[in-house]
Amino acid sequence: MQELYPLKVNKMIKTINIILVLLITLFSVEYSSDLKKNAKMPIYDITLKDIDGKKIELNEYKGKYVLFVNVASNCGFTRQYKDLQSLYDKYNDELVVVGVPCNQFGGQEPGNEEQISIFCSEKYNVTFPMTEKISVRGSDQHPLYKWLTSKELNGRKNSSVKWNFQKYLIDKDGNLIDYWYSLTSPTSTKITNYIK
């Protein structure tokens, strides 16, 4: 009888090992599929055109912070162009400001790309990149703003664009840091503290 006891223990240990291997495999497969579900889309995969219709390679901004701002020429916040340019000039080695013209809020950006470009350069001496006019919300929302406003895509948080001059800051690795509504000045420490 004593001779059977070690055999039973060995069989039991083998059975437990098999069960443990199966459980580990099962959990690692589940964990792996959860990671895929929660995997965010890289912002650098999004295609975008500049105000002149040329492709913007977001990959070129890797290693810098990027501040995306939906802009309009006839808005009470239009004066923020000046602060956006100051921010761009001050942190040029660390930050790219990208102006994104949009006419979805009060029809305050009615011009075409050429008119917008002339307005920005003549009135505010804008030298930071500007995109073509796009939709930042609604059924024809541009993929950039789908990414900026969707936790499923950006991996951080959901939001909605409330008005012109809403700001979204991306870190040097392409991760969403945060966003701020129109009332937050581009030169606010809420934004610049991340860049310093």
KEMARBA-805671 format. One record per residue: x, z, y of N, C-alpha, C, O in turn. Coordinates in pm, whole numbers, padded with zeros to 5 digits, always signed. Layout:
<recs>
XZYXZYXZYXZY ...
</recs>
This chain:
<recs>
+00082+00000-00120+00000+00000+00000+00087+00000+00127+00056-00068+00225 +00195+00078+00123+00283+00084+00239+00351-00050+00265+00385-00082+00379 +00370-00130+00159+00432-00260+00175+00339-00357+00247+00387-00448+00316 +00210-00342+00235+00113-00429+00301+00099-00400+00450+00064-00488+00528 +00127-00278+00488+00111-00238+00627+00197-00323+00722+00143-00373+00821 +00328-00342+00698+00407-00427+00787+00358-00571+00789+00367-00636+00893 +00308-00622+00681+00255-00758+00677+00132-00771+00766+00117-00869+00839 +00044-00672+00759-00076-00672+00843-00038-00663+00991-00098-00731+01075 +00060-00580+01022+00105-00565+01161+00164-00697+01211+00136-00740+01322 +00246-00760+01128+00305-00889+01167+00198-00995+01190+00205-01070+01287 +00098-01001+01103-00012-01096+01120-00088-01067+01249-00127-01158+01322 -00110-00938+01275-00182-00898+01394-00103-00935+01521-00161-00982+01619 +00027-00915+01519+00112-00950+01634+00110-01100+01656+00101-01145+01771 +00117-01179+01549+00111-01325+01562-00023-01369+01620-00029-01456+01706 -00130-01307+01573-00264-01340+01623-00275-01306+01772-00329-01384+01850 -00223-01191+01810-00227-01150+01951-00145-01247+02036-00187-01285+02145 -00027-01288+01985+00055-01384+02058-00017-01517+02077-00012-01576+02185 -00084-01563+01972-00159-01689+01982-00270-01675+02086-00291-01766+02166 -00341-01564+02084-00449-01540+02180-00393-01535+02322-00452-01591+02414 -00278-01468+02341-00216-01461+02474-00174-01599+02523-00196-01632+02640 -00115-01680+02437-00074-01814+02476-00196-01896+02517-00192-01967+02617 -00305-01886+02440-00427-01958+02474-00484-01912+02608-00525-01995+02689 -00486-01782+02631-00537-01729+02758-00451-01774+02876-00504-01814+02980 -00320-01767+02861-00230-01809+02969-00251-01957+02999-00257-01997+03115 -00262-02037+02894-00286-02181+02912-00417-02204+02985-00424-02284+03078 -00520-02136+02942-00653-02151+03004-00647-02113+03152-00698-02187+03236 -00587-01999+03184-00581-01955+03323-00493-02046+03408-00525-02071+03524 -00384-02097+03352-00298-02184+03432-00367-02318+03460-00347-02376+03566 -00447-02367+03366-00523-02490+03389-00627-02466+03498-00644-02549+03586 -00698-02353+03492-00797-02320+03595-00730-02303+03731-00781-02352+03832 -00617-02232+03734-00545-02210+03859-00498-02342+03918-00508-02365+04039 -00448-02428+03833-00401-02559+03877-00515-02642+03935-00496-02707+04038 -00632-02640+03873-00745-02716+03927-00797-02654+04056-00844-02726+04144 -00790-02521+04068-00828-02455+04194-00734-02496+04307-00778-02520+04419 -00604-02505+04276-00507-02547+04377-00538-02688+04425-00529-02717+04544 -00573-02776+04331-00605-02914+04369-00729-02918+04457-00735-02997+04551 -00828-02835+04426-00950-02831+04508-00918-02783+04649-00974-02833+04746 -00826-02686+04661-00794-02627+04791-00677-02698+04860-00640-02660+04971 -00620-02798+04796-00508-02869+04857-00555-02944+04980-00655-03016+04975 -00484-02927+05088-00523-02993+05211-00459-03130+05221-00357-03158+05158 -00520-03214+05299-00468-03348+05323-00363-03338+05434-00390-03275+05536 -00246-03399+05418-00147-03395+05526-00195-03472+05649-00247-03584+05637 -00178-03413+05765-00219-03481+05889-00138-03608+05908-00184-03703+05972 -00018-03611+05852+00070-03726+05869+00018-03851+05796+00069-03961+05819 -00081-03835+05710-00140-03949+05639-00247-04022+05721-00294-04129+05682 -00286-03964+05833-00393-04021+05915-00338-04135+06001-00231-04123+06062 -00413-04244+06006-00371-04356+06090-00444-04349+06224-00561-04311+06232 -00372-04387+06327-00421-04373+06463-00357-04482+06547-00243-04521+06523 -00430-04531+06646-00374-04631+06738-00355-04569+06876-00432-04482+06917 -00253-04616+06946-00232-04568+07081-00323-04642+07178-00400-04730+07138 -00314-04608+07303-00405-04663+07404-00385-04814+07423-00472-04883+07478 -00270-04865+07378-00242-05008+07386-00274-05081+07255-00248-05201+07242 -00330-05008+07159-00368-05070+07031-00258-05074+06927-00277-05132+06820 -00144-05012+06955-00034-05009+06859-00049-04885+06770-00101-04782+06813 -00001-04898+06647-00012-04788+06550+00074-04670+06594+00190-04687+06633 +00017-04551+06587+00091-04427+06610+00131-04374+06473+00047-04353+06386 +00260-04353+06454+00312-04296+06329+00321-04145+06348+00417-04096+06408 +00224-04072+06297+00226-03926+06313+00348-03865+06245+00392-03756+06282 +00404-03935+06145+00527-03888+06079+00641-03868+06179+00727-03783+06158 +00640-03946+06285+00745-03933+06386+00740-03799+06458+00836-03760+06524 +00629-03728+06446+00614-03599+06512+00651-03482+06421+00643-03366+06464 +00690-03509+06297+00735-03401+06208+00851-03329+06275+00939-03391+06333 +00849-03196+06264+00954-03116+06327+00923-03075+06469+01001-03005+06532 +00807-03119+06521+00761-03080+06655+00619-03025+06646+00543-03060+06555 +00585-02941+06740+00446-02902+06756+00371-03021+06814+00428-03100+06889 +00244-03033+06780+00162-03140+06837+00034-03076+06890-00034-03002+06819 +00003-03106+07016-00120-03058+07078-00211-03178+07100-00183-03263+07184 -00321-03184+07023-00420-03290+07040-00528-03240+07135-00580-03129+07119 -00561-03322+07234-00660-03284+07334-00754-03402+07358-00709-03510+07396 -00884-03382+07337-00979-03489+07370-01000-03487+07522-01040-03385+07579 -00973-03600+07584-00968-03608+07730-01076-03699+07786-01131-03783+07715 -01104-03682+07916-01202-03765+07986-01164-03771+08134-01114-03673+08190 -01187-03885+08195-01144-03908+08334-01240-03854+08439-01199-03833+08553 -01367-03831+08404-01467-03789+08503-01526-03652+08470-01646-03631+08484 -01442-03561+08427-01488-03429+08382-01436-03323+08478-01335-03343+08546 -01506-03212+08485-01460-03100+08567-01325-03047+08520-01255-02980+08597 -01288-03075+08396-01159-03029+08342-01050-03137+08350-00939-03115+08301 -01081-03252+08410-00985-03363+08416-00854-03320+08482-00749-03374+08450 -00861-03225+08572-00739-03176+08639-00639-03117+08538-00522-03099+08570 -00686-03088+08416-00594-03036+08314-00490-03138+08272-00390-03102+08209 -00511-03265+08306-00407-03365+08281-00274-03320+08342-00168-03338+08281 -00281-03263+08461-00162-03216+08531-00089-03111+08448+00032-03118+08430 -00164-03013+08397-00103-02907+08315-00056-02960+08181+00046-02915+08128 -00128-03056+08124-00083-03117+07998+00051-03187+08019+00140-03178+07934 +00065-03257+08131+00191-03325+08160+00302-03223+08183+00414-03242+08136 +00273-03115+08255+00372-03009+08278+00418-02948+08145+00537-02925+08123 +00322-02922+08058+00352-02866+07926+00441-02963+07847+00539-02921+07785 +00406-03090+07848+00483-03193+07779+00625-03202+07834+00721-03213+07757 +00638-03198+07966+00771-03205+08028+00855-03082+07995+00974-03093+07965 +00794-02966+08001+00867-02840+07980+00915-02823+07836+01027-02778+07813 +00832-02860+07740+00863-02837+07599+00889-02967+07523+00866-02974+07403 +00936-03069+07593+00951-03202+07535+01029-03204+07404+01000-03285+07316 +01129-03117+07389+01209-03114+07266+01132-03050+07150+01166-03073+07034 +01030-02971+07181+00959-02896+07079+00814-02940+07058+00754-02910+06955 +00759-03013+07155+00614-03038+07156+00583-03182+07196+00647-03240+07283 +00482-03237+07129+00424-03364+07170+00278-03337+07206+00203-03281+07126 +00239-03375+07326+00099-03368+07367+00040-03506+07339+00100-03608+07373 -00077-03509+07277-00145-03636+07249-00283-03631+07313-00368-03552+07272 -00305-03715+07412-00436-03726+07476-00525-03820+07396-00483-03930+07358 -00648-03776+07371-00741-03852+07288-00867-03881+07369-00958-03798+07371 -00875-03996+07437-00994-04028+07516-01121-04033+07431-01122-04086+07320 -01226-03978+07488-01354-03970+07417-01467-03973+07520-01458-03910+07625 -01573-04045+07489-01686-04058+07581-01812-03990+07527-01923-04031+07562 -01797-03890+07443-01913-03828+07377-01972-03710+07452-02073-03655+07409 -01912-03670+07561-01961-03553+07633-01997-03592+07775-01910-03603+07862 -02124-03612+07799-02173-03646+07932-02132-03783+07980-02140-03811+08099 -02087-03871+07890-02044-04005+07930-01932-04001+08032-01925-04086+08121 -01842-03902+08018-01740-03879+08121-01610-03957+08100-01513-03937+08172 -01610-04045+07999-01496-04136+07981-01550-04276+07954-01533-04330+07844 -01616-04336+08056-01683-04465+08035-01589-04585+08034-01626-04692+07984 -01469-04571+08086-01377-04684+08097-01321-04731+07964-01332-04662+07862 -01261-04850+07967-01192-04898+07848-01049-04844+07848-01008-04773+07941 -00974-04876+07744-00839-04822+07731-00749-04858+07849-00672-04774+07896 -00758-04980+07897-00674-05021+08010-00707-04940+08135-00617-04894+08206 -00837-04922+08163-00878-04843+08280-00834-04697+08267-00790-04636+08365 -00845-04643+08147-00804-04503+08123-00654-04489+08146-00608-04394+08210 -00577-04583+08093-00432-04580+08106-00389-04587+08252-00302-04511+08295 -00450-04675+08328-00419-04688+08471-00455-04559+08545-00376-04510+08625 -00573-04505+08517-00616-04381+08582-00516-04269+08555-00473-04200+08647 -00478-04252+08428-00389-04141+08391-00250-04156+08452-00191-04057+08497 -00199-04277+08454-00064-04294+08508-00062-04287+08661+00031-04231+08719 -00164-04343+08727-00166-04342+08874-00205-04207+08932-00146-04162+09030 -00304-04143+08872-00355-04017+08928-00274-03894+08884-00255-03801+08961 -00226-03895+08756-00160-03776+08702-00019-03801+08648+00043-03711+08591 +00032-03922+08664+00166-03956+08615+00185-03920+08467+00290-03869+08428 +00084-03946+08386+00087-03912+08244+00190-03999+08172+00189-04121+08182 +00279-03931+08098+00378-04001+08016+00366-03963+07868+00431-04023+07783 +00282-03862+07838+00264-03825+07697+00178-03930+07626+00104-04003+07692 +00187-03938+07493+00111-04038+07419-00040-04023+07437-00094-03912+07440 -00106-04136+07448-00252-04141+07456-00300-04233+07343-00237-04334+07313 -00412-04196+07283-00468-04279+07176-00574-04373+07233-00611-04365+07350 -00620-04461+07146-00737-04541+07180-00856-04445+07196-00849-04330+07154 -00964-04493+07256-01084-04411+07270-01149-04397+07133-01174-04496+07065 -01177-04272+07092-01237-04248+06960-01353-04149+06969-01379-04092+07075 -01421-04132+06858-01527-04031+06846-01467-03906+06782-01398-03914+06680 -01495-03792+06843-01439-03666+06792-01543-03584+06715-01512-03477+06662 -01664-03635+06709-01770-03568+06632-01876-03672+06595-01873-03785+06644 -01969-03632+06511-02078-03721+06473-02045-03808+06353-01942-03792+06289 -02136-03900+06325-02125-03982+06203-02006-04078+06207-01957-04118+06102 -01959-04115+06325-01842-04204+06333-01716-04128+06379-01627-04185+06442 -01712-03998+06345-01598-03913+06380-01469-03972+06321-01464-04007+06203 -01368-03983+06403-01238-04036+06360-01176-03943+06255-01194-03821+06262 -01102-03998+06157-01038-03915+06055-00949-03804+06112-00937-03698+06051 -00886-03827+06227-00805-03722+06289-00890-03599+06317-00850-03487+06287 -01007-03621+06376-01092-03507+06410-01167-03452+06290-01209-03337+06291 -01185-03533+06188-01236-03478+06061-01136-03376+06010-01173-03267+05967 -01007-03412+06015-00901-03322+05968-00893-03197+06056-00887-03085+06005 -00893-03216+06187-00880-03103+06279-00995-03003+06266-00975-02884+06286 -01114-03051+06234-01233-02965+06235-01278-02920+06096-01377-02847+06085 -01210-02961+05990-01255-02929+05853-01151-02845+05777-01040-02890+05752 -01191-02724+05742-01102-02638+05663-01066-02704+05530-00956-02686+05479 -01159-02778+05475-01134-02847+05348-01016-02944+05360-00943-02964+05263 -00998-03003+05478-00888-03098+05498-00764-03034+05559-00652-03067+05520 -00783-02942+05656-00667-02884+05724-00617-02755+05659-00509-02707+05691 -00697-02699+05566-00655-02581+05493-00659-02451+05571-00618-02347+05520 -00709-02454+05694-00705-02334+05778-00842-02287+05826-00882-02174+05798 -00913-02374+05899-01042-02330+05952-01131-02447+05991-01085-02558+06016 -01261-02419+05994-01361-02514+06041-01383-02493+06190-01367-02382+06241 -01419-02599+06258-01453-02590+06401-01540-02709+06435-01563-02798+06352 -01588-02710+06558-01656-02829+06609-01612-02847+06754-01587-02750+06825 -01603-02971+06795-01560-02999+06932-01681-02978+07023-01784-03042+07007 -01665-02888+07119-01777-02850+07206-01783-02931+07335-01892-02956+07388 -01666-02973+07387-01663-03043+07515-01527-03111+07531-01440-03099+07444 -01510-03181+07642-01382-03244+07674-01272-03138+07689-01299-03023+07723 -01150-03178+07663-01031-03095+07679-01026-02975+07585-00971-02871+07620 -01084-02990+07466-01063-02891+07360-00927-02922+07298-00891-03038+07278 -00851-02816+07269-00712-02832+07227-00690-02784+07084-00740-02678+07045 -00615-02864+07007-00579-02829+06869-00427-02834+06857-00366-02936+06884 -00367-02722+06815-00222-02715+06802-00182-02721+06654-00234-02647+06571 -00087-02811+06625-00033-02831+06491+00111-02783+06492+00184-02807+06588 +00153-02715+06384+00292-02666+06381+00389-02776+06338+00348-02890+06313 +00516-02742+06331+00621-02840+06304+00613-02901+06164+00674-03004+06136 +00535-02836+06076+00520-02885+05939+00386-02955+05917+00353-02992+05804 +00309-02973+06025+00182-03043+06013+00064-02956+05976-00038-03006+05928 +00076-02825+05997-00033-02732+05968-00108-02697+06096-00048-02679+06202 -00240-02686+06084-00319-02643+06199-00286-02498+06230-00291-02412+06142 -00253-02470+06356-00230-02332+06400-00362-02274+06448-00410-02174+06396 -00421-02340+06549-00547-02289+06605-00601-02394+06702-00542-02500+06723 -00716-02361+06761-00776-02449+06862-00830-02362+06974-00857-02243+06957 -00846-02426+07092-00896-02356+07210-00994-02446+07283-00976-02568+07287 -01097-02386+07338-01198-02461+07413-01146-02502+07550-01036-02465+07590 -01226-02578+07620-01190-02639+07748-01140-02539+07851-01048-02570+07927 -01198-02421+07856-01161-02323+07958-01018-02274+07946-00962-02225+08044 -00958-02286+07828-00820-02242+07810-00727-02346+07870-00728-02463+07830 -00647-02303+07966-00551-02394+08031-00445-02437+07930-00406-02358+07844 -00399-02561+07938-00292-02606+07849-00165-02522+07859-00088-02514+07763 -00143-02459+07975-00023-02378+07994-00046-02229+07965+00040-02146+07993 -00162-02197+07910-00194-02058+07875-00096-02005+07771-00050-02079+07684 -00065-01877+07780+00023-01815+07680-00041-01816+07542+00028-01804+07441 -00174-01831+07536-00239-01843+07405-00180-01961+07328-00172-01959+07205 -00140-02065+07401-00080-02183+07340+00072-02176+07342+00137-02198+07240 +00129-02146+07458+00275-02153+07473+00349-02048+07391+00465-02070+07355 +00286-01936+07360+00353-01834+07277+00389-01889+07139+00486-01843+07078 +00314-01985+07089+00347-02044+06959+00468-02136+06970+00543-02152+06874 +00488-02196+07086+00591-02297+07103+00726-02236+07138+00830-02290+07101 +00725-02124+07208+00850-02060+07255+00938-02018+07139+01046-01962+07161 
</recs>
